[in-house]
Amino acid sequence: MEQFIVSARKYRPDTFESLIGQENIARTLKNSILRGQLAHAYLFCGPRGVGKTTTARIFAKSINCLNPGPDMEPCGKCESCLSFSEGRSYCIHELDAASNNSVDDIRNLTDMVRIPPQVGKYSVYIIDEVHMLSSAAFNAFLKTLEEPPAHAIFILATTEKHKILPTILSRCQTFDFNRISVPDIVRNLEGIASKEGVSIDSASLHVIAVKADGAMRDALTIFDQIVAFCGKDVKYDDVIRDLNVLDYEYYFKIIDNSLAGDYMSSLLLFDEILSKGFNALYFVSGLSSHLRDLLVCRSSGSSALLSLPPTLIDRYREQASRCSVPFIFSSLNITMGCEAAYRQSGNQRLLIEFALMRLAEKALPQQPDAAPVPPVSAHSAAEKATPAQTASPAPAPAVTQTEPAPSSPNGPSVTARTTVEDSAQTPPQQPRAAGTASGIKVPGLSLKDMMSRARENETSGKDSAEILSDEPLTFEGIMNAWQSLAESWKAAGRGSMYTAMTLHSPGIDIDSGTLTFYVSNAAQQDFIREKNLSKMEATMRRTLRNRTVKIDVQIYESGDSGSSKKASAPYMPTDKAKFLVSKKPELGELVKDLDLDVK
C-alpha cells in the first residue's frame, strides 16, 4: 500500500512563484538575491499556516542553488537543491527554538556557525518559533546575530512578534506575513482537488476556506478530512455535517421570521439548532456576521467586502432589499450585546431567546399601525412640561422692542419681552454649571443674550405635543436616559448628584412609568425632593418622549429579611455619632463621662 502524504506536505510550495498571498515578500527576497544585497538576519512574522517556514526554505534553496533561473528561482536539479529535498543538506539547518531554548543550545549553535558550507555559498540557519527562547538565550545570541561570519545567514520565524526583544528586532530585516484571503484559498483548493480527482462545489470550498481562518495549512488539513469522510464526490451537506458548521439557511430563516414579527418560529428554530449540538454563542456570532453581510449587500459596489460564495450573493441581496437600515443596525446592536453578555449570564439560553424576541419586535414598527395615536393638545403638553414657577430674585429689565418673536406652534406670537420672561420659567435640559445658579448675568442681560434665549426657548418648545407623547417605554431606553441624566449632572459639576444616581440601580415599573430613585439617607431624600425632583422628571419625560414618567425618591433598604426598617446610612455628624453609640454601648459611657453633646 502506497504511503499517504498529507496535502499540506505534498503540495507545499517550493518556488517563489508558487507562494500564495505573499507576493510582496517574494518579490523583495528575489530582488535582494538578484542584486546581491543579502542581509545576515531576517525575521518572518505572521499567524500560523501562512508560509513563514516555507518561504525561509525557498529563500535558503535559492541563495545556494548552483544553477538558478533568470528570475532567481531554484532549479531543483543541482546538488544543493537535491540534497535539501532529500534532507541531507549540510548547508541549511532548521532548529526548533521551543525545544532548544537554553543558553547551552545557543552556545552549540554559535560553534556550528563557524563551520563553512560544503556545497553552495551560505550556511542558512532557520530558527522556528524563536520567541520561545529564554531571555538568557536571547542575550547569548545577540553578538553572533549582529556579527556572524560572512557565510552565515539567520532566518528567524515567529507567530508572536511582541515577545521578541527589541535588541533582536533591530538586528533583523522584518517581514510581516498576511493572512491568506478566502478567494486565494478557494483557488488553491480547486487546483488541488482537480489534481486529486475530487469533485467538490464552490460552496463547500468556501466553507473550508472560512473555517481555515486565513491559514493555508489548516485549509489543506480540513480538505483531507473532508475527502476522508466523503470520498471523491464531496457534497455541501456532508461538508457542513462533518465540520459541524451551521448552515446559512438558518440565518436566512431567522431574519425572515424577524421581519414577519414571528418570534415563536425563531425560538423553535433556535431549539432545533441546540438539539443538533451547535454552540449557542457560535450561533449568535454567526447571526451578527449575517446581519453585517446584509448591511454590506445594500450597497451595489460592496462585493469586495463580502466573503461569500457566488451562489449566495444574490440571495443575500434579495433579503437585504427587504430589510431597512435602521432594522439592521438595531438588530446588530441586539446580537452584539447578547454576545458580550453571554458568558456573564446565569441563564444563557433565555438571554439568546430574548434577543430573538427583540429582533422580531424591531421589525413590528415597519408594519402599518392599526390606529393612529390621538394627538396631545398643546395646552395639556405645556402644562405637563412646565414645572412649578419659582420666584425670581429680581425682575428682568424692560424691553422696548415691539417686533414679535417667531410664533410658536402652540400659540400666538409673543413679543421678545414675553419670550425672555417665559424662558426663565422653562426648565433647562441640563443642570446649570457651577457659579451660574442664579441664572442672572452681571451687570445685566444684553439684547444678544435675550434673542439667543428666545431662539433656544422656541427650539425647546417646538412640537411639545409630539415630544411629550405616549411613546412606549422600554427598560433599555429608561436606563440609557437615566445614565445620560447622571452624566449631565457630572458635566455640570454636580458630582454628588451623579454619585447618588449611580450608587444604586433605579427601580423601574414600565406599566406605570415610575422610577424609584434610591438614596442613602433622609437628608439626601429631602434635598432631592425639594431642589431637583421636578427638573429630573421634566428631563426624563423629554428624553423618553413620554409624559407619564414619574420619579419616586426612597431610602435604600438594607435587604435584611428579619427587619423591615429602612437602613438609612448616617449622613450628618450627629447621625454618625448616634450610629457609633448604638453599635458600641461602651461609647455611651464615654459620652456621659466627657459630657458630650450627643443625645
Residue pairs with C-beta under 8 A, 6 or more apart in sequence:
6 220
6 221
6 224
7 192
7 196
7 220
7 221
7 223
7 224
8 216
8 217
8 220
8 221
8 224
11 192
11 195
11 220
12 54
13 19
13 20
13 51
13 54
13 58
14 57
14 58
14 61
14 74
14 76
15 58
15 73
15 74
16 26
16 29
16 30
16 58
16 62
16 71
16 72
16 73
17 26
17 71
17 73
19 25
19 26
19 51
19 54
19 55
19 58
20 51
20 180
20 184
20 185
20 188
20 216
21 50
21 51
21 178
21 179
21 180
21 181
21 184
21 216
22 50
22 51
22 55
22 177
22 178
25 55
25 175
25 177
26 55
28 175
29 55
29 59
29 62
30 62
30 71
30 72
30 73
31 37
32 38
32 39
33 59
33 62
33 63
33 68
33 72
34 72
38 63
38 122
38 153
39 153
39 172
39 173
40 145
40 148
40 152
40 153
40 154
41 145
41 148
41 153
41 154
41 155
41 156
41 171
41 172
41 173
42 56
42 59
42 153
42 154
42 155
42 156
42 172
42 173
42 174
42 175
43 130
43 156
43 157
43 158
43 161
43 164
43 168
43 169
43 172
43 173
43 174
43 175
44 52
44 53
44 55
44 56
44 155
44 156
44 157
44 158
44 175
44 177
45 52
45 157
45 158
45 159
45 161
45 174
45 175
45 176
45 177
46 52
46 159
46 176
46 177
46 178
46 179
47 159
47 177
47 179
47 214
47 215
48 159
48 215
48 217
48 218
49 212
49 214
49 215
49 216
49 217
49 218
49 219
50 177
50 178
50 179
50 180
50 214
50 215
50 216
51 177
51 216
52 157
52 158
52 177
53 94
53 126
53 128
53 157
55 177
56 124
56 126
56 155
56 157
57 84
57 92
57 126
58 74
59 124
59 155
60 84
60 91
60 92
60 122
60 124
60 126
60 153
60 155
61 74
61 80
61 81
61 84
61 92
62 68
62 72
62 73
62 74
63 120
63 121
63 122
63 124
63 153
64 80
64 84
64 91
64 92
64 117
64 119
64 120
64 121
64 122
64 124
65 74
65 75
65 78
65 80
65 81
65 120
66 75
66 78
66 79
66 80
66 81
66 119
66 120
67 75
67 77
67 78
68 74
68 75
69 75
74 81
75 81
76 82
76 85
79 119
80 89
80 91
80 119
80 120
83 89
83 90
83 91
83 119
84 91
84 92
89 119
90 117
90 118
90 119
91 117
91 118
91 119
91 120
91 122
91 123
91 124
92 123
92 124
92 126
93 112
93 123
93 124
93 125
93 126
94 126
94 128
95 109
95 125
95 126
95 127
95 128
96 128
96 129
97 127
97 128
97 129
97 130
97 131
97 132
97 133
98 128
98 129
98 132
100 109
101 132
101 133
101 134
101 137
102 134
102 136
102 137
103 134
103 136
103 137
103 140
105 137
106 133
106 137
106 140
106 141
106 144
107 140
109 125
109 141
109 144
110 140
110 141
110 144
112 125
113 123
113 125
113 144
113 148
113 149
113 152
114 149
115 123
116 123
116 149
116 151
117 123
117 151
121 151
122 151
122 152
122 153
123 151
123 152
123 153
124 153
124 154
124 155
125 152
125 153
125 154
125 155
126 155
126 157
127 154
127 155
127 156
127 157
128 157
129 157
129 158
129 159
130 156
130 157
130 158
130 164
130 168
131 158
131 159
131 160
131 161
131 163
131 164
133 141
135 165
138 165
138 167
138 168
141 168
142 167
142 168
142 171
145 154
145 168
145 171
145 172
146 171
148 154
154 172
156 164
156 168
156 172
158 164
161 169
161 174
161 176
179 213
179 214
179 215
180 214
180 215
180 216
181 214
182 206
182 209
182 210
182 307
185 205
185 208
185 209
185 212
185 214
185 216
185 219
186 202
186 205
186 206
186 209
188 216
188 219
189 200
189 205
189 208
189 209
189 219
189 220
189 223
190 202
190 205
192 220
192 223
193 199
193 200
193 205
193 223
196 227
197 232
198 227
198 232
198 234
199 232
199 233
199 234
200 226
200 234
201 234
201 235
201 236
202 309
202 310
202 311
203 236
203 309
203 311
203 312
204 226
204 234
204 235
204 236
204 239
206 307
206 308
206 309
207 236
207 239
207 240
207 243
207 245
208 219
208 222
208 223
208 226
208 239
208 243
209 219
210 307
211 218
211 219
211 222
211 243
211 245
212 218
212 219
212 222
222 243
225 242
226 234
226 238
226 239
226 242
226 243
227 234
229 238
229 242
230 238
230 239
230 242
239 245
240 246
240 247
244 277
244 278
246 273
246 278
246 282
246 283
246 286
248 290
248 312
250 269
250 273
250 283
251 286
251 287
251 290
252 290
252 315
252 319
253 265
253 266
253 269
254 266
254 269
254 270
254 287
254 290
254 356
254 359
255 290
255 291
255 294
255 319
255 323
256 319
257 263
257 265
257 266
257 269
257 360
258 266
258 331
258 356
258 359
258 360
258 362
258 363
259 322
259 323
259 327
259 363
259 366
260 360
260 363
261 360
261 361
261 363
261 364
261 367
262 360
263 356
263 357
263 359
263 360
263 361
266 356
266 357
266 359
266 360
267 353
267 356
267 357
270 283
270 352
270 353
270 356
273 280
273 283
274 280
274 349
280 342
280 348
280 349
280 352
281 339
281 342
281 348
283 352
284 335
284 338
284 339
284 342
284 352
284 355
285 339
287 335
288 332
288 335
288 336
288 339
291 328
291 331
291 332
291 335
292 332
293 306
293 308
293 316
294 316
294 319
294 320
294 323
294 328
295 320
295 325
295 328
295 329
295 332
296 302
296 305
296 306
297 306
297 313
297 316
297 317
297 320
298 320
298 321
298 323
298 325
298 328
303 313
306 313
306 316
308 316
324 366
327 362
327 363
327 366
330 362
331 359
331 362
334 355
334 358
334 359
334 362
335 355
335 359
337 355
338 351
338 352
338 355
341 351
342 348
342 351
342 352
345 351
373 469
373 470
375 465
376 465
376 468
376 469
376 470
376 547
377 465
378 409
378 410
378 411
378 464
378 465
379 410
380 465
381 410
381 464
381 465
381 467
381 468
381 547
382 410
382 461
382 464
384 468
384 541
384 547
385 427
385 464
385 467
385 468
385 538
385 541
385 542
385 547
386 425
386 426
386 427
387 427
387 534
387 535
387 537
387 538
388 534
389 425
392 424
393 438
393 440
394 440
396 417
396 420
396 421
396 424
396 445
397 444
397 445
398 417
399 415
399 416
399 417
399 420
399 450
401 415
401 416
401 417
401 447
402 415
403 415
403 416
404 413
404 414
404 415
404 416
405 413
405 414
405 415
405 416
405 418
405 419
405 454
405 458
406 413
406 458
407 413
408 414
408 458
408 461
408 462
409 462
409 463
410 461
410 464
410 465
414 422
416 450
416 451
416 454
419 453
419 454
419 457
419 458
420 445
420 450
420 453
420 454
422 457
423 453
423 454
423 456
423 457
424 439
426 457
426 460
426 461
427 534
427 535
427 538
427 539
428 535
429 460
429 488
429 539
429 542
430 488
430 491
430 492
430 539
431 488
431 489
431 492
431 494
431 497
431 535
432 439
432 492
433 492
433 493
434 492
434 493
434 494
441 449
466 545
467 542
467 545
468 541
468 542
468 545
468 546
468 547
469 545
469 546
469 547
470 546
470 547
470 548
471 544
471 545
471 546
473 510
473 513
473 544
473 546
473 549
474 510
475 508
475 510
477 544
478 506
478 508
478 510
478 515
478 544
479 508
481 540
481 543
481 544
482 501
482 506
482 515
482 540
483 502
484 543
485 501
485 536
485 539
485 540
485 543
486 497
486 498
486 501
486 502
487 498
488 539
489 495
489 497
489 498
489 501
490 497
490 498
497 532
500 517
500 519
500 520
500 524
500 528
501 517
503 518
503 520
504 518
504 519
504 556
505 518
506 515
506 516
506 517
506 518
507 514
507 515
507 516
507 518
508 514
508 515
508 516
509 515
509 516
512 548
512 550
513 546
513 548
513 549
513 550
514 549
514 550
514 551
514 552
515 540
515 549
515 550
515 551
515 552
516 551
516 552
516 554
517 528
517 536
517 551
517 552
517 553
517 554
518 554
518 555
518 556
519 525
519 528
519 553
519 554
519 555
519 556
520 555
520 556
520 568
520 569
520 571
521 555
521 568
521 569
521 570
521 571
521 575
522 555
522 568
522 571
523 571
523 572
524 571
525 553
525 554
525 555
528 536
528 553
529 553
533 551
533 553
536 551
537 549
537 550
537 551
540 549
540 551
541 547
541 549
555 566
555 567
555 568
556 566
556 567
557 566
557 567
558 565
558 566
558 567
559 567
560 567
570 576
570 578
570 579
574 598
577 598
578 598
580 587
581 587
581 588
581 591
581 598
590 596
591 598
